[in-house]
Amino acid sequence: MMFNKNKKKRVIAYLHSHWDREWYREFEVFRLRLVRVFDNILKYLEEDKIPSFYFDGQVVALLDYLEFRPEKEELVKRFIKDKRLFIGPFYCLVDEFLTDGICFRKNIEIGTKIAKSFGCEDFIGYFADTFGHSKNIPTILKEYGIDKAMVWRGCCDELQSEFIFNGVNTVNLIRGYFMDIFSSDISMQEKANFLKTNLDKIAEKSGETLLLPIGADHLAIPEDIKSQIESVNFYLDDYEIELGSPFDYFGTVKFKQKYDGELRDNSKTFILQGSYSARTKLKQLNTECSYKLDLADKIQLNFGNNYEKAIEYAYKLLLQNQAHDSICGCSTDLVHKENITRYHKILEITDTIINEIGVTQPENMSITFKYLDKYKLLTVEKDKIDENSQVLSKRKGFPKSLLYDIKKIPVTEDYTTIYTLLKEFNGTNDVTDLEIKNDMLFNSNIKIELKDGKLNLYTAGKCYENFIEFVRYKDNGDTYNFGPVENDLGEVAEIKSAKILMNGDLRSTIRVSTSFFNVDISLNKKSHLLNFKVKWLNLLTNKLWQVRFNTQEPIIKTYSEDMNLLLERKFNPEYEIRKNLPKEKGIEAMTNTAPLQRFVWANGLGIITKGLTEYEVQQDKLAITLLRSTGIISNPQNPARLTPAGPPIEVPEAQQIGENIAEFSIGFFDVREWANYVEEVYPQTVLF
């Protein structure tokens, strides 16, 4: 076959391996595979069989390797110095929508510190397989001097191979990062044909130079990759592939097209939105750990910074859990058991830091990081009941003054009653505005009432009749995507009765009985927020459980928290996923669901959740997912996505059978005041 090299387009191919530390196999299993894969990569670099290797944008995999191969560290440093091995800038490749801005910054801080200690100075914000991209990520990258990024999932069809994403030069991997054709047992002619098909599609959105990833999940590099490329080049009329690095490509192309929104379009790539609600307990623990770890860090910084290494260790554990196959809940049951253990380790560290500092402070001291003069109700644990406090609960235990005193050991006689108290901060001990009856709870700002089997809400002179409903649907999906049943209208819980659970001057609670579960609704003195806690024994499989709020007006836009900032999203309130299920493979159903971190707002209604990270727009209703039960990582027959997204491994613990808890708070307020109300649920003041 005749070919003219001068007419061919240049294709810069980079060698990589996308390394999920844990997914369909557990961490230590994959680590032993990593040792074999990376042994070969270092060998090929030494023997000049490959020019360079891009190590997936994260440093944690390299650290995992060096724990088993410490003797390779100097060799690794040499290749990094020679710009043949590229690592960082991230400690771990985390999900962008289930990670907050504080954690994401820690990810870069820890990752770049480690990468620089190995000699790496050049960084790309590498997001090859992240399930969509936050519009706030480029801003954070720029804070750390990173001016390049690479993305794939969530890019709309209008985007070219190169675009400026909120101020950062960004490469769109048109055909994705997954390219294992050179590891297949087919002829060079067949490989060339396959590559031509893919390169043609990349060329449609590129200039004279194309970028081609070579590698896949947990995949070794073929030893003869150089000769294979030489062979396929012979068969390619229009392209000439050369091995290089992503940095070579960035230095060649120009970036003109601008895009300033988030990247969550699923018309061309799966963004796997069911991962926002798979394994709810992971999301709840992640939210709690993110909040408490930041709080513990700020406290210890104010008291001598003696816990710096402990904080960094805890953040590393948290970031390991925020890798997308971990926090998204789409791995094996054993993987997620290890996630839970990591979360509990983090809470042990945060609670210990706060308590060790607290017991050395004067009685009734406090520290505030936000809204210093604001009236707040805060909880504190003590072995006595303080004046003007309200007892929320009590248990048996040892006083903190003994538990955290290194010069004392608690003995049986020290075992006493520990009270959880609610106390006013910046209070004036004025008369309470709380009132409670069996079927009614209100203060001067908001009221909820059970009447004729409906929960009605009153605020600012307006009545929202039948405001709150609890509903569940069938789910034939998997951990990646909710799989709706086409004609399923859902079951709506019957609201049966209510009774007083707690009558206090600072907080009162009613318990509403429904046909699904009991719902405890609490209201604090002077507050604009109603606080809900649902605790139930789940015995049902393959179900989606939601609470929905009837806002009385079609919802055309929402504001939700993204990287600790407000993000506006537009919706078609009439869209119904059950009427738009795909009929062919390769398509993921569009949804009216979206992620939130702690807050979402629509039509005046603000909702703050404790680890409930998925919401949905249904005409005039705003729904929050309480629980989604499924039993398989990837269902080949998922009606929302007829193509597998992973292996069809059964994961019975993803059904979340047993005790489940869901907590959220609601109120009507100006969206510009959102941070004030989030702080009420996640206080930035600590009482010692």
Residue pairs with C-beta under 8 A, 6 or more apart in sequence:
1 234
1 235
1 237
3 234
3 236
3 237
5 240
7 238
8 236
8 237
8 238
8 239
8 240
9 199
9 203
9 208
9 209
9 210
9 238
9 239
9 240
10 208
10 209
10 210
10 239
10 240
10 242
10 252
11 199
11 209
11 210
11 211
11 212
11 239
11 240
11 241
11 242
12 209
12 210
12 211
12 212
12 242
12 244
12 245
12 248
12 249
12 252
13 211
13 212
13 213
13 214
13 229
13 241
13 242
13 243
13 244
14 52
14 54
14 211
14 212
14 213
14 214
14 243
14 244
14 245
14 246
14 248
14 249
15 50
15 52
15 53
15 54
15 214
15 215
15 221
15 225
15 243
16 53
16 54
16 55
16 56
16 128
16 177
16 213
16 214
16 215
17 37
17 41
17 55
17 56
17 215
17 216
17 217
17 218
17 219
17 220
17 221
18 56
18 128
18 129
18 177
18 178
18 215
18 216
18 217
18 218
19 30
19 34
19 55
19 56
19 58
19 61
19 217
19 218
20 30
20 217
20 218
20 323
20 324
20 325
21 27
21 30
21 31
21 60
21 61
21 64
21 92
21 320
21 323
21 326
22 30
22 323
22 325
22 326
22 331
22 335
22 338
23 30
23 217
23 325
23 330
23 331
23 332
23 335
23 646
24 331
24 332
24 633
24 646
24 647
24 649
25 33
25 332
26 332
26 334
26 335
26 338
27 335
27 338
30 218
31 64
31 65
31 68
32 68
33 218
34 61
34 64
34 65
34 218
35 65
35 68
35 69
36 220
37 218
37 219
37 220
38 65
38 69
39 69
40 220
40 221
40 223
41 50
41 53
41 220
41 221
42 72
42 75
42 76
42 79
43 49
44 50
44 221
44 223
45 52
45 53
45 79
45 84
45 85
46 75
49 223
49 224
49 225
49 226
50 221
50 225
50 226
50 243
51 84
51 243
51 244
51 245
52 83
52 84
52 85
52 86
52 243
52 244
52 245
53 79
53 84
53 85
53 86
53 221
54 86
54 126
54 245
54 246
55 61
55 62
55 85
55 86
55 87
56 93
56 126
56 128
57 88
57 89
57 90
57 93
57 124
57 125
57 126
57 127
57 128
57 150
58 87
58 88
58 90
58 91
58 92
58 93
58 111
58 126
59 87
59 88
59 90
59 91
59 111
59 114
59 115
59 118
60 91
60 92
60 316
60 319
60 320
62 76
62 87
62 118
63 114
65 72
66 72
66 73
66 76
76 85
76 118
77 118
77 119
79 85
80 86
80 87
80 118
80 119
80 120
81 119
83 122
83 245
83 247
86 120
86 122
86 124
86 245
86 246
86 247
87 115
87 118
87 120
88 111
88 112
88 114
88 115
88 116
88 120
88 123
89 108
89 111
89 112
89 115
89 123
89 124
89 125
89 144
89 146
90 107
90 108
90 111
90 126
91 106
91 107
91 108
91 110
91 111
91 114
91 316
91 319
92 107
92 111
92 319
92 320
92 322
92 323
93 126
93 127
93 129
93 130
93 323
93 324
94 103
94 104
94 107
94 319
94 322
94 323
94 324
94 327
95 130
95 131
95 275
95 322
95 323
95 324
95 327
95 328
96 104
96 127
96 130
96 131
96 132
96 133
96 134
96 137
96 563
97 131
97 132
97 134
97 276
97 562
97 595
97 597
97 613
98 275
98 276
98 283
98 286
98 322
98 327
98 328
98 595
98 597
98 613
99 107
99 290
99 322
99 327
100 290
100 561
100 563
100 564
100 597
101 136
101 140
101 563
101 564
101 565
102 290
102 294
102 564
103 290
103 315
103 318
103 319
103 322
104 137
104 140
104 563
105 140
105 143
105 144
106 315
106 319
107 319
107 322
108 140
108 141
108 144
108 146
109 144
110 312
110 315
110 316
110 319
112 123
112 144
115 123
122 247
123 146
123 148
124 146
124 148
124 149
124 150
124 246
124 247
124 250
125 137
125 138
125 141
125 146
125 148
125 149
125 150
125 168
126 149
126 150
126 246
127 133
127 137
127 149
127 150
127 151
127 152
128 150
128 151
128 152
128 173
128 176
128 177
128 213
129 152
129 153
129 177
129 324
130 151
130 152
130 153
130 324
131 153
131 154
131 271
131 272
131 273
131 275
131 324
131 328
132 153
132 154
132 262
132 263
132 264
132 271
133 151
133 153
133 154
133 165
133 262
133 263
133 264
134 262
134 562
134 563
134 567
135 166
135 260
135 261
135 262
135 263
135 562
135 567
136 166
136 562
136 563
136 565
136 567
137 149
137 166
137 563
138 149
138 165
138 166
138 167
138 168
138 170
139 166
139 167
140 563
141 147
141 149
141 168
142 167
142 168
146 168
147 168
147 169
148 168
148 169
148 170
148 171
148 246
148 250
149 165
149 168
149 169
149 170
149 171
150 170
150 171
150 173
150 246
151 165
151 170
151 171
151 172
151 173
151 263
152 172
152 173
152 176
152 177
152 269
153 263
153 269
153 270
153 271
154 262
154 263
154 264
154 265
154 266
154 269
154 271
155 172
155 263
155 265
155 268
155 269
156 263
156 265
156 267
156 268
157 265
157 267
157 268
159 172
159 205
159 257
159 259
160 172
160 205
160 206
160 257
161 171
161 172
161 174
161 202
161 205
161 206
161 207
161 210
161 211
161 253
162 169
162 170
162 171
162 172
162 206
162 207
162 253
162 254
162 255
162 256
162 257
163 170
163 172
163 255
163 256
163 257
163 258
163 259
164 170
164 255
164 256
164 257
164 258
164 259
165 259
165 260
165 263
166 259
166 260
169 250
169 255
170 255
171 211
171 246
171 249
171 250
172 205
173 211
173 213
174 201
174 202
174 204
174 205
174 206
175 198
175 201
175 202
176 213
176 269
177 213
177 215
177 216
178 213
178 216
178 217
179 198
179 212
179 213
179 214
179 215
179 216
180 215
180 216
180 219
181 191
181 194
181 195
182 191
182 214
182 222
182 225
182 228
182 229
183 216
183 219
183 220
183 222
184 191
188 228
188 231
188 232
188 234
188 235
189 235
191 228
191 232
192 232
192 234
192 235
192 236
193 235
195 212
195 232
195 236
195 239
195 241
196 236
196 238
196 239
198 212
199 210
199 212
199 236
199 238
199 239
200 238
202 210
202 211
202 212
203 210
203 238
203 239
206 253
207 253
207 254
209 249
209 252
209 253
210 239
211 246
211 249
212 241
214 221
214 225
215 221
222 228
225 243
226 243
229 241
229 242
229 243
232 241
233 239
233 240
233 241
262 562
262 567
262 569
264 271
264 594
265 271
266 273
266 588
266 590
267 590
270 480
270 588
270 641
270 643
270 645
271 588
272 328
272 330
272 480
272 481
272 588
272 645
273 481
273 482
273 591
273 593
273 594
273 595
273 614
274 477
274 478
274 479
274 480
274 481
274 482
274 628
274 630
274 640
275 324
275 328
275 329
275 330
275 479
275 480
276 283
276 328
276 593
276 594
276 595
276 613
276 614
276 625
277 283
277 482
277 544
277 613
277 614
277 625
277 627
277 628
278 328
278 329
278 330
278 479
278 480
278 628
278 630
278 654
279 329
279 336
279 479
279 653
279 654
279 656
280 611
280 612
280 625
280 626
280 627
280 628
280 656
280 660
280 662
281 340
281 656
281 660
282 321
282 326
282 327
282 329
282 336
282 339
282 340
282 343
283 327
283 329
283 611
283 612
283 613
284 610
284 611
284 612
284 661
285 340
285 343
285 344
285 347
285 611
286 318
286 321
286 322
286 327
286 343
286 611
287 597
287 598
287 609
287 610
287 611
287 613
288 343
288 347
288 610
288 611
289 318
289 343
289 346
289 347
289 350
290 318
291 682
292 346
292 347
292 350
292 351
292 354
293 311
293 314
293 315
293 318
293 346
293 349
293 350
295 350
295 354
295 369
295 684
295 686
296 307
296 311
296 314
296 349
296 350
296 353
296 354
297 311
298 369
299 353
299 354
299 357
299 367
299 686
300 306
300 307
300 308
300 311
300 353
300 357
302 367
303 357
307 353
310 349
310 353
311 349
311 353
313 349
314 345
314 346
314 349
314 350
317 342
317 345
317 346
318 342
318 343
318 346
320 326
320 342
321 327
321 339
321 342
321 343
325 331
325 335
326 335
326 336
326 339
327 339
328 479
328 480
329 336
329 479
329 654
330 478
330 479
330 480
330 633
330 634
330 645
330 646
331 633
331 651
332 633
332 649
332 651
333 651
333 652
333 653
333 654
336 653
337 653
352 404
354 686
355 400
355 403
355 404
356 404
357 688
358 400
358 404
358 686
358 688
359 400
359 401
359 404
359 405
359 688
361 688
362 688
364 386
364 687
364 688
365 687
365 688
366 378
366 425
366 685
366 686
366 687
366 688
367 685
367 686
367 688
368 684
368 685
369 684
369 685
370 679
370 684
370 685
371 676
371 679
371 684
371 685
373 426
374 425
374 426
374 676
374 679
375 424
375 425
375 426
375 427
375 526
376 424
376 425
376 426
376 680
376 683
376 685
377 422
377 423
377 424
377 425
377 506
377 507
377 524
377 525
377 527
378 422
378 423
378 425
378 683
378 685
378 686
378 687
379 392
379 420
379 421
379 422
379 423
379 687
380 420
380 421
380 423
380 687
380 688
381 400
381 418
381 419
381 420
381 421
382 418
382 419
382 421
383 399
383 416
383 417
383 418
383 419
384 419
385 391
385 419
385 421
386 421
386 423
388 423
388 424
388 427
388 429
389 421
389 422
389 423
389 506
390 421
390 422
390 423
390 504
390 505
390 506
390 507
391 419
391 420
391 421
391 422
392 420
392 421
392 422
392 502
392 507
393 419
393 420
394 417
394 418
394 419
394 420
395 417
395 418
395 420
396 415
396 416
396 417
396 418
397 415
397 416
397 418
398 410
398 414
398 415
398 416
399 410
399 414
399 416
399 418
402 408
402 409
402 410
402 414
403 410
422 504
422 506
422 507
423 506
423 687
424 506
424 525
425 685
425 687
432 505
432 506
432 525
433 443
433 444
433 525
433 526
434 442
434 443
434 504
434 505
434 506
434 507
434 508
434 523
434 524
434 525
435 441
435 442
435 443
435 508
436 442
436 500
436 503
436 508
436 510
437 500
438 498
438 499
438 500
438 510
439 449
439 450
439 451
439 498
439 510
440 447
440 448
440 449
440 450
440 510
441 447
441 448
441 449
441 508
441 509
441 510
441 521
441 523
441 530
442 448
442 449
442 458
442 523
443 523
443 524
443 525
443 526
443 527
444 526
445 459
445 526
445 527
445 528
446 457
446 458
446 459
446 523
446 527
446 528
446 529
446 530
446 667
446 668
447 457
447 458
447 459
448 455
448 456
448 457
448 458
448 510
448 521
448 523
448 530
449 455
449 456
449 457
449 458
450 456
450 495
450 497
450 498
450 512
453 494
453 495
453 496
454 465
454 466
454 495
455 466
455 467
455 468
455 469
455 495
455 512
456 463
456 464
456 465
456 466
456 467
457 463
457 464
457 467
457 468
457 530
458 464
459 528
459 667
459 668
460 668
464 550
464 551
464 552
465 550
466 550
467 549
467 550
468 547
468 548
468 549
468 550
469 492
469 493
469 547
469 548
469 550
470 492
470 493
470 514
470 516
470 517
470 519
470 545
470 546
470 547
470 548
470 626
471 490
471 491
471 492
471 493
471 545
471 546
471 547
471 548
471 623
472 490
472 491
472 493
472 516
472 540
472 543
472 544
472 545
472 546
473 484
473 485
473 488
473 490
473 491
473 543
473 544
473 546
474 484
474 485
474 488
474 542
474 543
474 544
475 482
475 483
475 484
475 542
475 543
475 544
475 628
475 629
475 630
476 483
476 484
476 485
476 542
476 635
476 637
476 638
476 639
477 483
477 484
477 630
477 635
477 638
477 639
477 640
477 641
478 630
478 632
478 633
478 634
478 635
478 638
478 645
479 630
479 632
479 633
479 634
479 651
479 654
480 633
480 634
480 638
480 641
480 645
480 646
481 588
481 589
481 638
481 640
481 641
481 645
482 544
482 591
482 593
482 628
482 640
483 635
483 638
483 639
483 640
483 641
484 577
484 578
484 581
484 639
484 640
485 578
485 639
486 578
486 579
486 581
486 639
487 578
488 578
493 514
493 515
493 516
493 517
494 514
494 515
495 512
495 513
495 514
496 513
496 514
496 515
497 512
497 513
498 510
498 511
498 512
498 513
499 510
499 511
499 513
500 508
500 509
500 510
500 511
501 509
501 510
501 511
501 520
502 508
502 509
502 522
505 525
506 524
506 525
507 522
507 523
507 524
507 525
508 522
508 523
509 520
509 521
509 522
509 523
510 520
510 521
511 518
511 519
511 520
511 521
512 518
512 519
512 520
512 521
516 536
516 545
517 534
517 535
517 536
518 534
518 535
518 536
519 532
519 533
519 534
520 532
520 533
520 534
520 535
521 530
521 531
521 532
522 530
522 531
522 532
522 533
523 529
523 530
523 531
524 531
527 667
527 680
528 667
528 668
528 669
528 677
529 608
529 665
529 666
529 667
529 677
529 680
529 681
530 665
530 666
530 667
531 663
531 664
531 665
531 681
532 547
532 662
532 663
532 664
532 665
532 666
533 661
533 662
533 663
534 547
534 626
534 661
534 662
534 663
535 659
535 660
535 661
536 659
536 660
537 658
537 659
537 660
538 627
538 629
538 655
538 656
538 657
538 658
538 659
538 660
539 657
540 629
541 629
541 631
541 655
541 657
542 629
542 630
542 631
542 655
543 627
543 628
543 629
544 625
544 627
544 628
544 629
545 625
545 626
545 627
545 628
545 629
546 616
546 623
546 624
546 625
546 626
547 623
547 624
547 626
547 662
547 664
548 618
548 621
548 622
548 623
548 624
549 605
549 607
549 621
549 622
549 623
549 666
550 620
550 621
551 602
551 603
551 604
551 605
551 620
551 621
551 622
552 603
552 620
553 603
553 620
554 573
554 574
554 619
554 620
555 571
555 573
555 602
555 603
555 617
555 619
555 620
555 621
555 622
556 570
556 571
556 572
556 573
557 568
557 569
557 570
557 571
557 602
558 568
558 569
558 571
558 594
558 600
558 601
558 602
558 615
558 617
558 622
559 566
559 567
559 568
559 569
559 600
559 601
559 602
559 671
559 674
560 566
560 567
560 569
560 594
560 595
560 596
560 597
560 599
560 600
560 601
560 615
561 567
561 596
561 597
561 598
561 599
561 600
561 674
561 678
562 595
562 596
562 597
563 597
564 597
566 671
566 674
569 594
571 592
571 617
572 592
573 592
573 617
573 618
573 619
573 620
574 619
575 590
575 592
575 617
576 592
577 589
577 590
577 591
577 592
577 640
580 589
580 590
581 589
581 639
581 640
582 588
582 589
582 639
582 640
582 641
582 642
584 642
585 642
585 643
586 642
586 643
587 641
587 642
587 643
588 640
588 641
589 639
589 640
589 641
591 616
591 640
592 616
592 617
592 618
593 614
593 615
593 616
593 625
594 614
594 615
594 616
595 613
595 614
596 609
596 613
596 614
596 615
597 613
598 608
598 609
598 610
598 678
598 681
598 682
599 606
599 607
599 608
599 609
599 674
599 677
599 678
600 606
600 607
600 609
600 615
600 622
600 624
601 607
601 671
601 674
602 617
602 622
603 620
603 622
604 668
604 669
605 622
605 666
605 667
605 668
606 666
606 667
606 668
606 669
606 671
606 674
606 677
607 615
607 622
607 624
607 664
607 665
607 666
608 664
608 665
608 666
608 677
608 678
608 680
608 681
608 682
609 624
609 663
609 664
609 665
610 663
610 664
610 681
611 663
612 624
612 625
612 626
612 662
612 663
612 664
614 624
614 625
614 628
615 622
615 623
615 624
615 625
616 622
616 623
616 625
617 623
624 664
626 660
626 662
627 656
627 660
627 662
629 654
629 655
629 656
629 657
630 651
630 654
630 655
631 650
631 651
631 652
631 654
631 655
632 648
632 649
632 650
632 651
632 654
633 646
633 647
633 648
633 649
633 651
634 644
634 645
634 646
634 647
634 648
634 649
635 648
636 642
636 644
636 648
665 677
665 680
665 681
667 677
669 677
